[in-house]
Amino acid sequence: MKKITDFILNIGKMDRRWIFLIIALVVLLPLYFPIGLPIRPTDSTQTAYDAMDKLPPGSKVLVSFEYGPSTKPEIHPMTYAVLRHLFKKEQKVYITCLWPDGQFMAEEAIDEIAIGEFNLNEGEDYVLLGFRPGNEAVVKGIVSNMRKLYSTDARGTLTDNIPMMKGVNKLADFDFIFTASAGYPGTVEWVQYGADPTGIPMSTGVTSIQVNEVMPYVQSGQVKGILAGMPGAAEYEALVGVPGIGTSGMDAQSIAHLVIVLFIVFGNAAYFIERQRQKKY
Amino acid sequence: MTFGTILGAWIAVFLTLAIFSYLYKDNPFYKVAEHVFVGVSAGYWASMFFWTQIQPNLFGRLWPASEYSADSFWYKIYDGLHVLTSSVFPAGGIDKGHDMHLIYLLPFALGIMMLLSVSSKLSWFARWGIAYTVGMAAGLRAYGFLNSNVIAQIKGSAVQFVGGDIPFFALIGNSIFNNVVILVGTIAGLAYFYFSKEHKGAFGKLTKVGIYFLMISFGASFGFAVMGRISLLIGRFVDLIDYSKAQYNYATIWMLLIMVVVLGYGAFKDKGKGAKVSG
């Protein structure tokens, strides 16, 4: 017994750099040797998928990019999967960005999905309206009169000359909103100033860290489902039927979680054993 | 593959490994990456703000091409600015689909006042701009929170306990059991933040239940935070694996080797110095 407690105590005293190395290895190995753990969509992902799936073809969907390179691994697979779904269903996609770096995330997604996979035409099937500074004031601007805010798109083309902008003047002219958000401004601001005042149905994909903040809006029905971090992306990829980075990262994610849980258990056990020994002597 | 793509991959690998090197200890690679990140971010943001808002939506409304007249005094100022910089002020006015709105001189002035904060004598001007921004944000946020976070959330937590066709128990979704949990959690959680009564007796027990609910919520947040960090690590590793291939000239492997050798040499030298000092 003493040997086991000593072993646990040694783990508790381990240099943090060994922990970093172990985490690096358990993340790296499944990326080289995938196990293929099953992915089952959760209720919230299924709700988001259903909400977008039942839109009739030709619906106007506003997709907002509120993330940058720092959160790309979590959100980018979601936007790829959602855009694939929307373009497959022949929806018209209008892209806005509340984050400046959201614009080049959007450009990358357009290049790969809209042009690379679906060979769509800019201005007819999708439009990149781009970034405007002002956080929630931008959402308010889109709600009241988006033409004032977006007199040109991200390429400098006058919105009056863009065919798919005909009849689109404010948020109420859209059929659905999807926000890919990594923080402020993002999903919360779209709920507060966009979806709630206009009643336009909205769904979202967020970073893991934001899930707890956004979940109350999902529970109350203000947001139709949520894609929660990389697992949410993997689940959406499974529903769309095209596996991507989200799916390939899930093995590493699951094994890393298991190892972290073990570290937490050992850390706590070491703490209690040490406390017990201090009481004794 | 173009030279630019390969160079981009090498830079990405260097910056990623430089940031990771902080896990070993603070070092010059990390410092370089940190400063580059801050500098590039600031530059990119400033440029995006200028070219997506100030140039098209502010200057575009002050000097629109649709109302250009070379004889007017207002456009003579513009022509002067055009001589200074033709990319910001192109010949014949700014064509971004706007009409002239001189009211935009007001936000222009407030913006300039904000910039005056760099001068110690004129920094008081900045208060006007800040006051406007704070006032506007407070008004906007009050309305948003009241509507979506107070009224809608109260509505959302008004759940059904009897009648209807909801099951007694379900792991996920609407059920009588889950609705009771929502009710108890909401009331107990709110009770914990009620400080006008001492947390003793029956009320103390209720607040204790509230603490448990809060702890579960914090635990979920911690779990999600770990999940998020692991996802980001996966993202970087996926890129590093990609860049370790032959088409990128084995960027990851070379860069990793160089960094390990340099950091190892640094550690060896530091150890030598330490030995001399102690000796």
Interface residues (C-beta under 8 A of the other chain):
Chain A: R17 F20 I23 A24 V27 L28 L31 Y32 T42 D43 S70 T71 K72 P73 E74 P100 D101 Q103 G130 F131 R132 P133 G134 E136 A137 K140 L149 S151 T152 A154 L158 T159 D160 E189 V191 Q192 Y193 D196 P197 T207 S208 I209 V211 N212 P216 Y217 Q219 S220 G221 Q222 A228 G229 M230 P231 I245 S248 G249 A252 Q253 A256 H257 I260
Chain B: L23 Y24 Y44 W45 M48 F49 T52 Q53 P56 N57 G60 D95 K96 G97 H98 M136 A137 L140 R141 G144 F145 N147 S148 N149 A152 Q153 K155 G156 S157 I172 G173 S217 A220 S221 F224 A225 V226 M227 G228 I230 S231 L232 L233 I234 G235 R236 F237 V238 I241
